[in-house]
């Protein structure tokens, strides 16, 4: 069984490489084109630019939700000698209401907006003493040049009581994570997540473990706009006026994990909650609102 599990994960990693190569040859639909949120620019007159900050910040809130760190594990840790390595993938549907407006404007090319964000990842976690666990991820946003390098640390505040009268108690954990996004020239982007989770393992037939889990996550997207240019006829001029916001989102997540010997399979769904904030646009305060977003993740790996 151990040899089968290793071959299964190696096959999934090979599939990830094929998907990355094939999508890299496409038109990079999910690379950013944020200068399109600035209109009216004129050569030699930077004050003529009109920055549509409300649309830009709403789009970036939706976009960074798809990039943000995922949980993909129950509240329990791997144990001080435990190790996990797996291949995971996340699908984030593009909101239909904004697909032909904000997403067609904010990504490349404008006439071929995407339906979903697909983000495969290699995820490694290592158990530590005293119910701590650390991990890292390497993520790639398909149909783009973006790569995300992630790190995480988890502390299970309450775990291990699976025997006697205390066996009815669930595992509870707190986790912090960070995602550093590379490969994008329009913005400097870092995403931080803080979450709490609860889970409980169930044994099936003495060989299979089934562990449902759920929790709440808070996300900060730290966006720092880089200098932008737009084309006016044959000339390129600066496109100024967009903000460098710190956007916050929250979501509820739930999922389950199957373990059979070394093989671990995980499925997770996250529901991004609505958010509202104010921004400055053309000298006045403007209300910005982003609606619910869904996200679906799955993965398989070796857990030992």
C-alpha positions as CSV (number, residue, x, y, z in Angstrom):
1,X,0.0,0.0,0.0
2,X,2.8,2.4,0.8
3,X,4.3,1.9,-2.7
4,X,0.9,2.5,-4.3
5,X,0.5,5.7,-2.3
6,X,3.9,7.0,-3.4
7,X,3.2,6.2,-7.0
8,X,-0.2,7.9,-6.8
9,X,1.2,11.1,-5.5
10,X,4.1,11.1,-8.0
11,X,1.5,10.7,-10.8
12,X,-0.5,13.6,-9.5
13,X,2.6,15.8,-9.4
14,X,3.4,14.8,-13.0
15,X,-0.1,15.8,-14.0
16,X,0.4,19.2,-12.3
17,X,3.5,19.7,-14.4
18,X,1.6,18.9,-17.6
19,X,-1.3,21.2,-16.7
20,X,1.2,24.0,-15.8
21,X,3.0,23.7,-19.1
22,X,-0.2,23.5,-21.2
23,X,-1.8,26.5,-19.4
24,X,1.5,28.5,-19.6
25,X,1.3,28.3,-23.4
26,X,-2.1,30.0,-23.4
27,X,-2.9,33.7,-23.5
28,X,-2.3,34.3,-19.8
29,X,-5.9,35.3,-19.2
30,X,-5.4,35.8,-15.5
31,X,-2.5,38.2,-15.5
32,X,-3.4,41.6,-14.3
33,X,-4.0,44.7,-16.5
34,X,-4.8,47.3,-13.8
35,X,-4.1,50.3,-16.0
36,X,-7.5,49.7,-17.6
37,X,-9.1,51.0,-14.4
38,X,-7.5,54.4,-15.2
39,X,-9.1,56.4,-18.0
40,X,-8.7,59.9,-19.6
41,X,-4.9,60.0,-19.4
42,X,-3.1,62.5,-21.7
43,X,0.6,62.7,-22.7
44,X,2.3,65.4,-20.6
45,X,-0.7,65.9,-18.2
46,X,-0.7,63.3,-15.4
47,X,-3.6,65.2,-13.6
48,X,-5.9,64.2,-16.5
49,X,-6.1,60.6,-15.4
50,X,-9.3,59.4,-13.8
51,X,-8.8,56.4,-11.5
52,X,-11.9,54.2,-10.9
53,X,-10.9,53.0,-7.5
54,X,-14.2,51.5,-6.4
55,X,-14.2,49.0,-9.4
56,X,-10.5,48.4,-9.0
57,X,-10.7,47.5,-5.3
58,X,-13.8,45.4,-5.7
59,X,-12.0,43.4,-8.5
60,X,-8.9,43.0,-6.4
61,X,-10.9,41.7,-3.4
62,X,-12.4,39.0,-5.7
63,X,-9.1,38.2,-7.3
64,X,-7.1,37.9,-4.1
65,X,-9.8,35.7,-2.6
66,X,-8.8,33.1,-5.2
67,X,-5.1,33.4,-4.3
68,X,-5.5,33.4,-0.5
69,X,-4.1,30.6,1.7
70,X,-6.3,27.5,2.1
71,X,-6.6,25.3,5.2
72,X,-6.8,21.7,3.7
73,X,-6.3,19.9,7.0
74,X,-8.3,19.1,10.2
75,X,-7.5,20.7,13.5
76,X,-5.3,17.9,14.7
77,X,-1.6,18.0,14.0
78,X,0.6,15.3,12.4
79,X,2.4,14.6,15.7
80,X,6.0,15.5,16.5
81,X,7.4,12.9,14.0
82,X,4.6,13.3,11.4
83,X,5.1,14.5,7.8
84,X,2.7,15.2,4.9
85,X,3.4,15.9,1.2
86,X,0.7,16.2,-1.3
87,X,-0.7,17.8,-4.4
88,X,-3.7,20.0,-4.0
89,X,-5.9,22.1,-6.4
90,X,-8.4,24.9,-5.9
91,X,-11.2,26.1,-8.1
92,X,-12.6,29.6,-7.5
93,X,-15.5,30.5,-9.9
94,X,-15.4,34.1,-11.2
95,X,-18.6,36.0,-10.1
96,X,-21.0,36.0,-13.0
97,X,-22.3,39.6,-12.2
98,X,-18.7,41.0,-12.7
99,X,-17.3,38.7,-15.3
100,X,-18.0,40.8,-18.3
101,X,-17.2,44.1,-16.6
102,X,-14.6,44.1,-13.8
103,X,-12.8,40.8,-14.9
104,X,-12.8,41.7,-18.6
105,X,-11.2,45.0,-17.6
106,X,-8.7,43.8,-15.0
107,X,-7.2,40.7,-16.7
108,X,-5.6,39.9,-20.0
109,X,-7.0,39.7,-22.7
110,X,-10.1,41.9,-22.2
111,X,-12.2,39.9,-24.7
112,X,-11.4,36.5,-23.2
113,X,-12.3,36.7,-19.5
114,X,-12.0,33.4,-17.5
115,X,-14.8,31.4,-15.9
116,X,-12.7,30.1,-13.0
117,X,-9.4,30.5,-11.2
118,X,-7.5,27.2,-11.0
119,X,-4.6,27.1,-8.6
120,X,-2.7,23.8,-8.1
121,X,-0.2,23.6,-5.3
122,X,2.4,21.3,-3.7
123,X,1.8,21.3,0.1
124,X,4.2,20.1,2.7
125,X,3.5,19.9,6.5
126,X,5.7,18.8,9.4
127,X,4.6,18.0,12.9
128,X,6.5,19.4,15.9
129,X,6.4,18.8,19.6
130,X,3.8,20.4,21.9
131,X,1.1,20.2,19.3
132,X,2.7,22.6,16.8
133,X,2.9,22.1,13.1
134,X,4.5,24.1,10.3
135,X,4.0,23.9,6.6
136,X,4.8,25.5,3.2
137,X,3.2,25.6,-0.2
138,X,4.2,26.3,-3.8
139,X,1.2,27.5,-5.8
140,X,0.7,28.3,-9.4
141,X,-2.2,30.3,-10.9
142,X,-3.1,28.6,-14.2
143,X,-3.3,30.8,-17.2
144,X,-1.0,33.4,-15.6
145,X,2.6,34.0,-14.7
146,X,1.8,34.1,-11.0
147,X,3.5,31.9,-8.4
148,X,2.6,31.9,-4.7
149,X,5.0,30.9,-2.0
150,X,3.2,30.1,1.2
151,X,4.0,29.4,4.8
152,X,1.9,28.4,7.8
153,X,2.1,27.6,11.5
154,X,-0.6,25.8,13.5
155,X,-1.1,25.1,17.2
156,X,-3.7,22.6,18.2
157,X,-4.9,24.0,21.5
158,X,-6.8,20.8,22.4
159,X,-6.0,17.5,20.7
160,X,-5.2,13.9,21.4
161,X,-8.0,12.9,23.8
162,X,-9.4,10.0,21.8
163,X,-9.7,7.5,24.7
164,X,-11.9,7.2,27.8
165,X,-14.5,9.7,28.7
166,X,-12.5,12.5,27.1
167,X,-12.7,10.8,23.7
168,X,-15.9,12.7,22.9
169,X,-14.0,16.0,22.9
170,X,-13.0,17.5,19.4
171,X,-9.7,18.8,18.3
172,X,-9.4,22.6,18.2
173,X,-6.6,24.6,16.5
174,X,-5.5,28.1,15.6
175,X,-3.4,28.7,12.5
176,X,-1.6,31.6,10.8
177,X,-0.6,31.6,7.2
178,X,1.0,33.9,4.6
179,X,1.1,33.9,0.8
180,X,3.7,35.9,-1.1
181,X,2.6,36.3,-4.8
182,X,5.4,36.6,-7.3
183,X,5.4,37.3,-11.1
184,X,3.1,40.2,-11.3
185,X,4.4,43.7,-12.3
186,X,1.2,45.7,-11.6
187,X,1.1,45.1,-7.8
188,X,3.2,43.9,-4.9
189,X,0.9,41.4,-3.2
190,X,1.0,39.6,0.2
191,X,-2.0,37.8,1.6
192,X,-2.2,36.9,5.4
193,X,-4.7,34.5,6.9
194,X,-5.7,33.7,10.5
195,X,-8.1,30.9,11.2
196,X,-9.6,28.7,13.8
197,X,-10.8,25.1,13.2
198,X,-12.5,22.2,14.9
199,X,-12.5,18.5,13.9
200,X,-13.1,15.0,15.1
201,X,-11.8,11.7,13.7
202,X,-13.9,8.6,13.1
203,X,-12.5,5.2,12.6
204,X,-14.0,3.0,9.9
205,X,-13.3,-0.8,9.9
206,X,-10.1,-0.3,11.9
207,X,-8.2,0.7,8.7
208,X,-9.7,4.0,7.5
209,X,-10.0,7.3,9.3
210,X,-12.6,9.8,8.3
211,X,-12.2,13.3,9.8
212,X,-14.7,16.1,9.1
213,X,-13.6,19.7,10.0
214,X,-14.8,23.2,9.8
215,X,-13.9,26.7,10.9
216,X,-13.6,30.4,10.2
217,X,-10.8,32.3,8.5
218,X,-9.9,36.0,8.3
219,X,-7.9,37.3,5.3
220,X,-5.8,40.5,4.8
221,X,-4.7,41.3,1.3
222,X,-1.8,43.8,1.4
223,X,-1.8,45.4,-2.1
224,X,0.9,47.9,-3.1
225,X,0.3,49.4,-6.5
226,X,3.4,49.6,-8.8
227,X,3.8,52.3,-11.5
228,X,1.4,51.7,-14.4
229,X,1.4,52.9,-18.0
230,X,-1.3,53.1,-20.6
231,X,-1.0,53.5,-24.4
232,X,-2.3,56.7,-26.0
233,X,-1.9,56.3,-29.7
234,X,1.7,55.4,-30.3
235,X,2.9,56.8,-26.9
236,X,2.9,55.2,-23.5
237,X,2.1,57.5,-20.6
238,X,1.8,57.0,-16.8
239,X,-1.6,55.9,-15.4
240,X,-1.8,57.3,-11.9
241,X,-4.4,57.4,-9.2
242,X,-5.0,53.8,-8.1
243,X,-4.8,53.1,-4.4
244,X,-2.7,50.7,-2.3
245,X,-5.4,49.2,-0.1
246,X,-5.3,46.6,2.7
247,X,-8.4,44.6,1.9
248,X,-10.0,42.3,4.4
249,X,-12.3,39.3,3.8
250,X,-13.6,36.5,5.9
251,X,-14.9,33.1,5.1
252,X,-16.4,29.9,6.5
253,X,-14.8,26.7,5.5
254,X,-15.6,23.0,5.9
255,X,-14.3,19.7,4.6
256,X,-13.2,16.2,5.4
257,X,-10.1,14.0,5.2
258,X,-9.8,10.3,4.4
259,X,-6.8,8.4,5.6
260,X,-5.9,4.8,4.6
261,X,-2.4,3.8,5.8
262,X,-0.2,6.5,4.2
263,X,-2.7,7.8,1.7
264,X,-4.5,11.0,2.7
265,X,-7.3,12.5,0.6
266,X,-8.9,15.9,1.5
267,X,-11.8,17.9,0.2
268,X,-12.8,21.4,1.3
269,X,-15.3,24.1,0.4
270,X,-15.1,27.7,1.5
271,X,-17.8,30.4,1.4
272,X,-16.5,33.9,1.2
273,X,-18.7,36.3,3.1
274,X,-19.9,39.8,1.9
275,X,-17.7,42.8,2.7
276,X,-18.1,46.6,2.6
277,X,-15.7,49.4,2.9
278,X,-15.2,53.1,1.8
279,X,-12.6,54.4,-0.7
280,X,-11.8,57.8,-2.1
281,X,-12.7,58.4,-5.8
282,X,-12.6,61.7,-7.5
283,X,-12.4,63.6,-4.2
284,X,-15.4,61.9,-2.5
285,X,-16.1,58.8,-0.4
286,X,-17.5,55.9,-2.4
287,X,-19.0,52.7,-0.8
288,X,-17.5,49.5,-2.2
289,X,-19.3,46.1,-1.7
290,X,-18.2,42.6,-2.7
291,X,-20.6,39.7,-2.5
292,X,-20.3,36.0,-1.6
293,X,-17.7,33.8,-3.3
294,X,-17.3,30.1,-3.4
295,X,-14.2,28.0,-3.5
296,X,-13.6,24.3,-3.9
297,X,-10.4,22.5,-3.0
298,X,-9.2,18.9,-3.2
299,X,-5.9,17.1,-2.7
300,X,-4.2,13.8,-2.2
301,X,-0.9,13.1,-0.5
302,X,1.3,10.9,1.7
303,X,0.8,11.2,5.4
304,X,3.2,9.3,7.7
